[in-house]
Amino acid sequence: MNNYIVVGRLKQWKSQMWLLWAEWFDSDCAWVAGSNDYLSGVLQEDYGKSVKPVSPLASKSCH
């Protein structure tokens, strides 16, 4: 698991808290903020899954 996946999941968790806040206090601004954060987190986690680690052989051949 790389850094992109961890940060993406953290953003999704934070957005769920915003959505709960929006539901409890009927706040449209909090709902929009939570929805945007959730989408950002999903995209970042997906990017982290698609990134391939650099192999040690590739870095040695560049010298």
C-alpha positions in Angstrom: 0.0 0.0 0.0 1.4 3.3 -1.0 0.9 6.9 0.2 -1.7 7.8 -2.4 -4.0 5.0 -1.2 -3.7 6.0 2.5 -4.3 9.7 1.8 -7.3 8.8 -0.5 -8.9 6.7 2.2 -8.3 9.4 4.8 -10.0 11.9 2.5 -13.0 9.5 2.1 -13.2 9.1 5.9 -13.1 12.9 6.4 -15.8 13.4 3.8 -18.1 10.9 5.6 -17.8 13.1 8.7 -18.7 16.2 6.7 -21.7 14.3 5.3 -22.9 13.3 8.7 -22.5 16.9 9.9 -24.5 18.1 6.9 -27.3 15.7 7.7 -27.4 16.5 11.4 -27.4 20.3 10.9 -29.1 20.5 7.5 -26.1 22.3 6.0 -25.8 22.4 2.2 -22.3 23.8 2.3 -21.0 20.9 4.4 -22.7 18.4 2.1 -21.0 19.9 -1.0 -17.6 19.9 0.9 -18.1 16.3 1.9 -19.1 15.2 -1.6 -16.1 16.9 -3.2 -13.7 15.4 -0.6 -15.1 11.9 -1.2 -14.7 12.2 -4.9 -11.2 13.5 -4.5 -10.4 10.6 -2.1 -11.7 8.0 -4.5 -9.7 9.4 -7.4 -6.5 9.6 -5.3 -6.9 6.0 -4.0 -7.6 4.8 -7.5 -4.5 6.6 -8.8 -2.4 5.0 -6.0 -3.6 1.5 -7.1 -2.7 2.2 -10.7 0.8 3.5 -10.0 3.4 0.8 -10.5 6.5 0.8 -8.2 9.8 1.4 -9.9 11.9 -1.7 -10.1 15.5 -1.5 -8.8 16.8 -2.7 -12.2 15.4 0.3 -14.0 17.0 2.8 -11.7 20.5 1.0 -12.0 20.4 1.1 -15.8 20.0 4.9 -15.8 23.5 5.5 -14.4 
